[in-house]
Amino acid sequence: MNVRALLLSLMGCLFVFSAVAEEKIDSFDVSISVETDGDIEVSETIQVTSEGTRIRRGIFRDLPRYYADDEGQTGDKLPYQYDVRRVTRDGRREPYSVERDGNAFRIRIGDADVFLQHGSHTYEIEYEVKNQIRYFETHDELFWNVTGNYWLFPIDQSAVRITLPEDARTVSQDAYTGGFGDVGSDYAYRQSGGAHVFEAT
């Protein structure tokens, strides 16, 4: 009798443990279109696994509010100018709001009254960022943090596809991987259909 009860308890524990999955970002795919006026159009497709722990009603997408004026002599912080165009979850429009907290421009995605079903969800976020091309004497430059540094979850896979204006000529390309301030090189680069594609490895 005691042995049977113990076996049933162990089976119950095994069932509970196997049912718990890891909350994570399964894939983070980004398309960036550089406009001739220096603005960029960004489209992010973020697939997540939700288990109701931290991803309960939706996700936050935190973008930086300011950047340093590297070209000037003042060292001023200059504001990024965002225009959020569209947010969807699983192919349908999803409610969102915009908040500002310290250096974070936060897109809070989800309905406060609706809990997500556990499992996989795909978010698509489209926004414009003004004046993102930096101009130098010998070249122009796009410098963009593709995934950001503020996620609480691991990211299994990430990639970015960058499209330049038709008459642009590429001088060089570089990417960095890792945490904040890291300069890792764990990525693969290729050109595909006129776009520059970087994939984290």
Backbone as CSV, one residue per row, in Angstrom:
resi,resn,N_x,N_y,N_z,CA_x,CA_y,CA_z,C_x,C_y,C_z
1,MET,0.834,-1.208,0.000,0.000,0.000,0.000,0.868,1.258,0.000
2,ASN,1.859,1.296,0.870,2.745,2.446,0.915,3.559,2.564,-0.369
3,VAL,3.989,1.408,-0.892,4.771,1.413,-2.122,3.947,1.950,-3.273
4,ARG,2.711,1.526,-3.388,1.848,1.986,-4.476,1.624,3.495,-4.384
5,ALA,1.354,3.987,-3.188,1.141,5.419,-2.999,2.386,6.205,-3.398
6,LEU,3.554,5.682,-3.047,4.799,6.363,-3.393,4.983,6.404,-4.900
7,LEU,4.711,5.300,-5.582,4.846,5.261,-7.035,3.886,6.233,-7.705
8,LEU,2.661,6.299,-7.229,1.685,7.228,-7.799,2.126,8.671,-7.591
9,SER,2.699,8.960,-6.415,3.175,10.308,-6.148,4.323,10.673,-7.081
10,LEU,5.239,9.739,-7.300,6.354,10.001,-8.199,5.868,10.224,-9.621
11,MET,4.896,9.433,-10.039,4.353,9.612,-11.387,3.702,10.982,-11.516
12,GLY,2.995,11.390,-10.452,2.386,12.709,-10.481,3.419,13.811,-10.569
13,CYS,4.527,13.668,-9.808,5.596,14.663,-9.862,6.235,14.706,-11.239
14,LEU,6.469,13.550,-11.820,7.066,13.517,-13.152,6.163,14.189,-14.169
15,PHE,4.877,13.979,-14.041,3.926,14.597,-14.968,3.951,16.115,-14.827
16,VAL,3.980,16.588,-13.592,4.003,18.037,-13.370,5.292,18.636,-13.924
17,PHE,6.427,17.995,-13.648,7.706,18.541,-14.118,7.773,18.561,-15.630
18,SER,7.262,17.534,-16.283,7.354,17.482,-17.739,6.426,18.487,-18.400
19,ALA,5.397,18.925,-17.677,4.444,19.874,-18.258,4.948,21.303,-18.208
20,VAL,6.001,21.560,-17.412,6.525,22.911,-17.283,7.565,23.156,-18.373
21,ALA,7.307,24.099,-19.252,8.246,24.440,-20.313,8.938,25.756,-19.961
22,GLU,9.977,26.053,-20.684,10.747,27.260,-20.438,10.158,28.428,-21.211
23,GLU,9.913,29.538,-20.517,9.512,30.753,-21.226,10.735,31.324,-21.916
24,LYS,10.601,31.617,-23.197,11.756,32.064,-23.968,11.288,32.741,-25.244
25,ILE,12.243,33.360,-25.913,12.018,33.868,-27.258,12.577,32.825,-28.218
26,ASP,11.699,32.186,-28.953,12.122,31.130,-29.877,12.851,31.715,-31.085
27,SER,12.353,32.820,-31.598,13.022,33.472,-32.729,12.727,34.957,-32.707
28,PHE,13.703,35.721,-33.170,13.622,37.183,-33.193,14.156,37.614,-34.556
29,ASP,13.252,37.823,-35.498,13.631,38.144,-36.872,13.235,39.580,-37.195
30,VAL,14.182,40.321,-37.763,13.993,41.751,-37.985,14.291,42.094,-39.439
31,SER,13.471,42.972,-40.003,13.739,43.559,-41.318,13.874,45.060,-41.141
32,ILE,14.933,45.622,-41.705,15.167,47.060,-41.633,15.312,47.597,-43.047
33,SER,14.504,48.599,-43.367,14.590,49.262,-44.661,15.110,50.678,-44.429
34,VAL,16.248,50.982,-45.041,16.851,52.311,-44.897,16.296,53.217,-45.995
35,GLU,15.730,54.350,-45.589,15.143,55.289,-46.534,16.189,56.326,-46.965
36,THR,15.952,56.969,-48.088,16.920,57.944,-48.616,17.049,59.177,-47.725
37,ASP,16.028,59.454,-46.890,16.093,60.623,-46.014,16.776,60.319,-44.686
38,GLY,17.271,59.081,-44.500,17.964,58.729,-43.265,17.094,58.067,-42.225
39,ASP,15.784,57.984,-42.464,14.899,57.256,-41.554,15.035,55.756,-41.816
40,ILE,14.625,54.942,-40.849,14.565,53.499,-41.066,13.170,52.988,-40.720
41,GLU,12.716,52.012,-41.490,11.476,51.303,-41.216,11.858,49.935,-40.662
42,VAL,11.347,49.614,-39.463,11.721,48.378,-38.784,10.492,47.494,-38.624
43,SER,10.653,46.223,-38.959,9.597,45.229,-38.764,10.192,44.074,-37.976
44,GLU,9.643,43.799,-36.794,10.145,42.735,-35.928,9.113,41.614,-35.829
45,THR,9.560,40.389,-35.985,8.715,39.213,-35.768,9.320,38.434,-34.611
46,ILE,8.613,38.410,-33.483,9.120,37.820,-32.254,8.209,36.655,-31.866
47,GLN,8.742,35.447,-31.921,7.974,34.263,-31.528,8.393,33.859,-30.124
48,VAL,7.415,33.752,-29.220,7.703,33.455,-27.820,6.968,32.194,-27.386
49,THR,7.489,31.570,-26.338,6.786,30.493,-25.636,6.328,31.048,-24.304
50,SER,5.019,31.035,-24.085,4.436,31.552,-22.846,3.991,30.395,-21.960
51,GLU,4.330,30.499,-20.663,3.869,29.512,-19.686,3.129,30.191,-18.532
52,GLY,2.800,31.477,-18.704,2.027,32.173,-17.690,2.834,32.632,-16.487
53,THR,4.149,32.573,-16.575,4.986,33.001,-15.456,5.289,34.494,-15.562
54,ARG,6.073,34.873,-16.548,6.330,36.288,-16.817,5.579,36.765,-18.053
55,ILE,5.390,35.878,-19.010,4.593,36.212,-20.187,3.167,35.773,-19.903
56,ARG,2.385,36.679,-19.354,1.027,36.333,-18.915,-0.039,36.974,-19.799
57,ARG,0.084,38.277,-20.016,-0.892,38.994,-20.845,-0.277,39.477,-22.154
58,GLY,1.043,39.481,-22.236,1.721,39.967,-23.425,3.191,40.158,-23.132
59,ILE,3.833,41.008,-23.920,5.263,41.266,-23.759,5.524,42.769,-23.765
60,PHE,6.698,43.140,-23.290,7.195,44.503,-23.416,8.280,44.502,-24.487
61,ARG,8.301,45.536,-25.305,9.443,45.743,-26.216,10.067,47.057,-25.824
62,ASP,11.234,46.989,-25.198,11.929,48.180,-24.723,12.971,48.612,-25.740
63,LEU,12.873,49.856,-26.171,13.823,50.470,-27.095,14.496,51.649,-26.382
64,PRO,15.721,52.003,-26.760,16.388,53.124,-26.089,15.747,54.461,-26.440
65,ARG,15.643,55.344,-25.457,15.068,56.674,-25.702,16.106,57.663,-26.207
66,TYR,17.368,57.480,-25.809,18.402,58.463,-26.127,19.638,57.767,-26.685
67,TYR,20.421,58.529,-27.427,21.737,58.067,-27.847,22.716,59.224,-27.694
68,ALA,23.998,58.879,-27.550,25.022,59.905,-27.339,25.346,60.592,-28.654
69,ASP,25.579,61.880,-28.584,25.967,62.665,-29.751,27.466,62.502,-29.975
70,ASP,27.843,61.408,-30.656,29.259,61.117,-30.872,29.920,62.126,-31.804
71,GLU,29.122,62.741,-32.669,29.702,63.640,-33.668,29.935,65.046,-33.117
72,GLY,29.135,65.421,-32.140,29.260,66.769,-31.588,30.282,66.834,-30.471
73,GLN,30.519,68.021,-29.975,31.495,68.232,-28.916,30.840,68.333,-27.540
74,THR,29.511,68.334,-27.502,28.834,68.591,-26.233,28.602,67.334,-25.414
75,GLY,28.595,66.164,-26.058,28.284,64.938,-25.332,26.828,64.843,-24.940
76,ASP,25.974,65.587,-25.621,24.549,65.580,-25.292,23.919,64.240,-25.618
77,LYS,22.834,63.946,-24.900,22.002,62.800,-25.232,20.908,63.271,-26.179
78,LEU,20.788,62.623,-27.320,19.790,62.995,-28.310,18.664,61.967,-28.304
79,PRO,17.416,62.407,-28.438,16.299,61.466,-28.356,16.073,60.726,-29.675
80,TYR,15.777,59.441,-29.550,15.256,58.701,-30.699,13.812,59.141,-30.925
81,GLN,13.405,59.185,-32.191,12.030,59.556,-32.526,11.343,58.346,-33.166
82,TYR,10.432,57.728,-32.408,9.740,56.522,-32.856,8.312,56.835,-33.290
83,ASP,7.865,56.088,-34.266,6.464,56.127,-34.678,6.009,54.678,-34.839
84,VAL,5.268,54.167,-33.847,4.793,52.784,-33.898,3.627,52.720,-34.877
85,ARG,3.751,51.857,-35.867,2.759,51.785,-36.947,1.737,50.659,-36.744
86,ARG,2.215,49.487,-36.286,1.306,48.333,-36.219,1.863,47.306,-35.251
87,VAL,0.961,46.676,-34.476,1.336,45.595,-33.569,0.301,44.489,-33.705
88,THR,0.753,43.252,-33.926,-0.160,42.121,-34.027,0.342,40.980,-33.158
89,ARG,-0.589,40.099,-32.800,-0.248,38.823,-32.153,-0.970,37.712,-32.882
90,ASP,-0.215,36.750,-33.354,-0.772,35.609,-34.085,-1.635,36.059,-35.258
91,GLY,-1.173,37.123,-35.945,-1.830,37.584,-37.157,-2.980,38.543,-36.955
92,ARG,-3.320,38.869,-35.708,-4.435,39.797,-35.434,-3.916,41.013,-34.681
93,ARG,-4.539,42.143,-34.921,-4.111,43.366,-34.233,-4.228,43.185,-32.721
94,GLU,-3.204,43.686,-32.034,-3.125,43.527,-30.584,-3.054,44.906,-29.936
95,PRO,-3.793,45.126,-28.836,-3.697,46.430,-28.165,-2.298,46.657,-27.592
96,TYR,-1.896,47.917,-27.578,-0.589,48.265,-27.012,-0.645,49.700,-26.515
97,SER,0.299,50.029,-25.671,0.470,51.397,-25.207,1.954,51.699,-25.177
98,VAL,2.283,52.974,-25.147,3.679,53.416,-25.135,3.965,54.108,-23.811
99,GLU,5.057,53.728,-23.169,5.478,54.333,-21.915,6.926,54.788,-22.037
100,ARG,7.315,55.721,-21.192,8.703,56.184,-21.135,9.187,56.072,-19.700
101,ASP,10.294,55.332,-19.522,10.819,55.079,-18.185,12.332,55.120,-18.246
102,GLY,12.934,56.189,-17.711,14.386,56.314,-17.791,14.830,56.383,-19.242
103,ASN,15.712,55.475,-19.638,16.170,55.436,-21.024,15.349,54.468,-21.864
104,ALA,14.235,54.000,-21.349,13.439,53.012,-22.086,12.214,53.653,-22.728
105,PHE,12.070,53.431,-24.021,10.826,53.694,-24.743,10.140,52.334,-24.821
106,ARG,9.102,52.152,-24.008,8.500,50.827,-23.843,7.187,50.713,-24.616
107,ILE,7.116,49.670,-25.444,5.859,49.302,-26.093,5.273,48.158,-25.275
108,ARG,4.224,48.452,-24.522,3.570,47.446,-23.667,2.464,46.790,-24.495
109,ILE,2.634,45.519,-24.812,1.748,44.831,-25.744,0.867,43.831,-25.005
110,GLY,-0.443,43.918,-25.226,-1.378,42.980,-24.633,-2.544,43.677,-23.971
111,ASP,-3.575,42.913,-23.674,-4.783,43.397,-23.014,-4.700,43.045,-21.540
112,ALA,-4.849,44.039,-20.662,-4.729,43.807,-19.222,-5.771,42.835,-18.704
113,ASP,-6.871,42.657,-19.428,-7.948,41.778,-18.982,-7.918,40.398,-19.626
114,VAL,-6.916,40.133,-20.461,-6.868,38.864,-21.196,-5.546,38.162,-20.917
115,PHE,-5.645,36.922,-20.390,-4.457,36.096,-20.188,-4.193,35.266,-21.440
116,LEU,-2.919,35.140,-21.802,-2.563,34.365,-22.976,-2.703,32.875,-22.710
117,GLN,-3.089,32.135,-23.742,-3.007,30.689,-23.653,-1.538,30.291,-23.606
118,HIS,-1.236,29.251,-22.846,0.139,28.778,-22.780,0.539,28.215,-24.142
119,GLY,1.805,28.412,-24.475,2.298,27.893,-25.743,2.949,28.976,-26.577
120,SER,2.963,28.779,-27.883,3.667,29.658,-28.810,2.781,30.802,-29.281
121,HIS,3.364,32.015,-29.319,2.677,33.195,-29.850,3.680,33.988,-30.688
122,THR,3.183,34.569,-31.758,4.032,35.352,-32.655,3.577,36.799,-32.660
123,TYR,4.486,37.701,-32.279,4.215,39.133,-32.270,4.922,39.779,-33.459
124,GLU,4.237,40.710,-34.083,4.842,41.514,-35.139,4.701,42.981,-34.756
125,ILE,5.815,43.688,-34.790,5.860,45.101,-34.411,6.489,45.871,-35.561
126,GLU,5.795,46.892,-36.026,6.325,47.730,-37.097,6.419,49.169,-36.598
127,TYR,7.583,49.776,-36.802,7.764,51.162,-36.374,8.805,51.839,-37.246
128,GLU,8.745,53.167,-37.228,9.708,53.999,-37.948,10.581,54.717,-36.930
129,VAL,11.857,54.873,-37.258,12.773,55.652,-36.425,13.376,56.748,-37.296
130,LYS,13.238,57.991,-36.852,13.709,59.127,-37.634,15.229,59.289,-37.518
131,ASN,15.827,59.735,-38.633,17.221,60.202,-38.664,18.206,59.202,-38.048
132,GLN,18.198,57.973,-38.544,19.065,56.950,-37.960,20.374,56.750,-38.717
133,ILE,20.537,57.392,-39.850,21.791,57.288,-40.572,22.744,58.364,-40.067
134,ARG,23.964,57.948,-39.707,24.992,58.888,-39.252,25.896,59.196,-40.439
135,TYR,26.179,60.485,-40.614,26.912,60.940,-41.794,28.336,61.324,-41.427
136,PHE,29.303,60.748,-42.157,30.714,61.060,-41.978,31.286,61.549,-43.309
137,GLU,32.526,62.010,-43.298,33.127,62.549,-44.525,33.279,61.492,-45.615
138,THR,33.620,60.266,-45.216,33.915,59.231,-46.214,32.802,58.214,-46.397
139,HIS,31.816,58.209,-45.497,30.755,57.201,-45.597,29.586,57.600,-44.705
140,ASP,28.479,56.935,-44.916,27.323,57.032,-44.032,27.203,55.706,-43.283
141,GLU,26.527,55.729,-42.134,26.535,54.530,-41.288,25.173,54.286,-40.650
142,LEU,24.774,53.015,-40.647,23.632,52.564,-39.848,24.180,51.751,-38.690
143,PHE,23.866,52.161,-37.464,24.287,51.433,-36.270,23.029,51.168,-35.452
144,TRP,22.623,49.896,-35.335,21.339,49.585,-34.706,21.447,48.332,-33.852
145,ASN,20.918,48.388,-32.639,20.864,47.234,-31.751,19.615,46.433,-32.102
146,VAL,19.810,45.285,-32.721,18.688,44.556,-33.323,17.720,44.010,-32.280
147,THR,18.220,43.309,-31.265,17.324,42.680,-30.294,17.147,43.502,-29.027
148,GLY,18.065,44.429,-28.755,17.994,45.172,-27.502,18.641,44.391,-26.369
149,ASN,18.766,45.049,-25.201,19.475,44.460,-24.055,18.582,44.189,-22.850
150,TYR,17.273,44.338,-22.986,16.434,44.375,-21.799,15.571,43.143,-21.597
151,TRP,15.791,42.082,-22.366,14.932,40.906,-22.262,15.274,40.081,-21.013
152,LEU,14.227,39.506,-20.402,14.400,38.623,-19.253,14.494,37.165,-19.680
153,PHE,14.434,36.894,-20.979,14.362,35.528,-21.477,15.513,35.245,-22.433
154,PRO,15.902,33.968,-22.541,16.876,33.613,-23.576,16.276,33.762,-24.968
155,ILE,17.120,34.048,-25.934,16.711,34.145,-27.339,17.382,33.011,-28.097
156,ASP,16.586,32.079,-28.603,17.144,30.907,-29.286,17.761,31.254,-30.635
157,GLN,17.097,32.108,-31.379,17.555,32.413,-32.740,17.240,33.859,-33.046
158,SER,18.177,34.559,-33.712,17.920,35.940,-34.113,18.606,36.222,-35.435
159,ALA,17.978,37.085,-36.225,18.519,37.458,-37.530,17.973,38.818,-37.917
160,VAL,18.729,39.514,-38.779,18.271,40.803,-39.303,18.560,40.853,-40.791
161,ARG,17.613,41.423,-41.521,17.738,41.608,-42.972,17.653,43.102,-43.239
162,ILE,18.724,43.682,-43.802,18.808,45.128,-43.996,18.791,45.436,-45.489
163,THR,17.859,46.302,-45.879,17.749,46.731,-47.270,18.127,48.203,-47.362
164,LEU,19.075,48.510,-48.243,19.545,49.883,-48.431,18.868,50.517,-49.641
165,PRO,18.926,51.846,-49.766,18.408,52.485,-50.980,19.084,51.919,-52.227
166,GLU,18.390,51.995,-53.340,18.823,51.323,-54.567,20.221,51.724,-55.013
167,ASP,20.590,52.997,-54.859,21.887,53.452,-55.371,22.986,53.431,-54.309
168,ALA,22.718,52.852,-53.150,23.727,52.815,-52.088,24.800,51.778,-52.400
169,ARG,26.046,52.082,-52.053,27.161,51.156,-52.229,27.736,50.836,-50.856
170,THR,27.880,49.558,-50.576,28.357,49.127,-49.262,29.877,49.217,-49.189
171,VAL,30.375,49.914,-48.189,31.824,50.022,-47.963,32.300,48.875,-47.084
172,SER,31.584,48.617,-45.984,31.932,47.511,-45.097,30.713,47.185,-44.239
173,GLN,30.754,46.020,-43.611,29.685,45.631,-42.703,30.284,44.886,-41.514
174,ASP,29.731,45.153,-40.348,30.168,44.506,-39.115,28.959,44.255,-38.238
175,ALA,29.086,43.293,-37.343,28.041,43.038,-36.357,28.716,42.590,-35.070
176,TYR,27.999,42.728,-33.950,28.518,42.314,-32.651,27.446,41.498,-31.934
177,THR,27.902,40.485,-31.214,26.967,39.636,-30.477,27.367,39.597,-29.006
178,GLY,26.406,39.192,-28.170,26.670,39.066,-26.737,25.829,40.029,-25.934
179,GLY,26.188,40.183,-24.675,25.471,41.080,-23.783,25.880,42.523,-23.992
180,PHE,25.373,43.381,-23.126,25.639,44.812,-23.248,27.141,45.076,-23.214
181,GLY,27.661,45.772,-24.238,29.069,46.123,-24.298,29.965,45.063,-24.903
182,ASP,29.431,43.861,-25.162,30.242,42.799,-25.764,30.471,43.085,-27.244
183,VAL,31.557,42.552,-27.762,31.880,42.705,-29.185,32.156,41.337,-29.796
184,GLY,31.320,40.366,-29.440,31.467,39.025,-29.987,31.195,39.001,-31.477
185,SER,31.636,37.918,-32.107,31.456,37.790,-33.558,30.769,36.479,-33.923
186,ASP,29.846,36.056,-33.080,29.133,34.798,-33.319,27.944,35.031,-34.248
187,TYR,28.271,35.267,-35.513,27.214,35.489,-36.487,27.699,35.070,-37.869
188,ALA,26.738,34.860,-38.743,27.030,34.580,-40.150,26.435,35.710,-40.981
189,TYR,27.139,36.071,-42.060,26.693,37.173,-42.929,26.588,36.669,-44.361
190,ARG,25.565,37.154,-45.054,25.433,36.856,-46.479,24.596,37.949,-47.126
191,GLN,24.699,38.045,-48.450,23.805,38.909,-49.213,22.762,38.036,-49.885
192,SER,21.518,38.495,-49.826,20.425,37.704,-50.376,19.383,38.641,-50.972
193,GLY,19.164,38.536,-52.277,18.154,39.360,-52.934,18.367,40.839,-52.769
194,GLY,19.626,41.277,-52.746,19.924,42.694,-52.591,19.933,43.167,-51.157
195,ALA,19.680,42.277,-50.204,19.676,42.650,-48.774,20.896,42.070,-48.082
196,HIS,21.257,42.683,-46.967,22.361,42.222,-46.119,21.755,41.468,-44.937
197,VAL,22.122,40.205,-44.786,21.503,39.342,-43.784,22.548,38.916,-42.763
198,PHE,22.254,39.169,-41.487,23.098,38.747,-40.379,22.304,37.771,-39.525
199,GLU,22.908,36.629,-39.193,22.252,35.639,-38.352,23.165,35.271,-37.202
200,ALA,22.639,35.329,-35.972,23.431,34.913,-34.816,23.641,33.405,-34.881
201,THR,24.876,32.986,-34.546,25.186,31.561,-34.574,25.380,30.988,-33.184
